[in-house]
Amino acid sequence: MKKVICTIMILTVFATFTGCKQRYNFSVQYIRANQISSLKEIEYNSVVLVNSLWQLREYYSENCEFFDFTIAHDNIISFDDAIKKYDDVFFEKNTLAVVLLSEGSGSVRHRVASAVKNEDRIDINIRRRSPKVVTDDEAQWHIIIELKKTDVPEDARFSVNVT
């Protein structure tokens, strides 16, 4: 009995000091959609939460004059093609966290390492992959992360960590 009580106490102390973090399962699409206009201030390393098809269409219409959503790059589909798979049925149980990134080179690629609930926010951790020799063109990315709607509150706060 003493061992059980000690084990519970140790686990409680450990959980208190480390915090309870929940890792999410997700699917991801990496879409290069270069900025084509500087008329709007774009906040990069940020997340746009999309909870419905209507919100996705609204995001598209509000940003299509600032990003080139039509062009595919290398083996990467266009934003237009990427969002065709989302419909009302998808959004019944799922949501999208769209991460906006800007890189100094089009050679840089990314990998979402994790999406973790950390107290009152969701931390999205992204690994940057860069070859030894890079191009000098700038590139903007829409990283579309598919999450279960039950995992993400509508008023969720996000942090984006790119390393």
Secondary structure, DSSP 4 states (H G I P E B T S, - for coil): -HHHHHHHHHHHHHHHHH--EEEPP-EEEEEE--B---SS----SEEEEE-SHHHHHHHHHHHTTTB--S--BTTB--HHHHGGG--HHHHHHEEEEEEEEEES-TT-EEEEEEEEEETTEEEEEEEEE--SS--S--EEEEEEEEEEGGGS-TT-EEEEEE-
